[in-house]
């Protein structure tokens, strides 16, 4: 019998805590849900698949999420949060003029946005109704990231727009539509051409 097979005695510390912190358990469920959704697709996935992959009971799942749709909404928010963190990091490293920072934002979005195409398609081609999202959202989404950049440029006298949040939302929507057309209509993805067009639009 191996040491791992021997049950820990009362008061004896085992190699790992018997109960994981809530944040780690939630992360485990997110990771399990992501794996299951990628393997089976959202529609064919069940809570049993997710909880079995995470190694928890359904009761534990419901401590963190109300439904499969709520889990999906959390995964969508997690996807965008990580994307924005990578973009923000590259902009911060760039420094320089506000025009250069804006160009870096565009380049980073163009580089990272299609990187996880399969993951994006699985997560975002199954819209989550507001009632099912339960207030789950990314701490910083693409529009917020771009809004902050625009507002910084306005304060420095480099940009001019009367409504930064709305401007950012419209620009991000245009960027998203461009990728959808490229990905799902078999249009050749010409990075230089797309980058030039997006930079010109954003500069305006």
Buried (B, 14 or more C-beta within 10 A) or exposed (E): EEEEEEEEEEEEEEEEEEEBEEEEBBBBBBBBBBBBBBEEEBEEBEBEBBBEBBEBEEEBBEEBBEBBBBBBBBBBBBBBBEBBBBBBEBBEEBEEEBBEBBBBBBBBBBBBBBEBEEBBEBBBEBEBEEEBBBEBBBEBBBBBBBBBBBBBBBEEEBBEBEEBBEBBBEBBEEBBEBBEEBBEEEEEEEEEEBBEBBBEBBEE
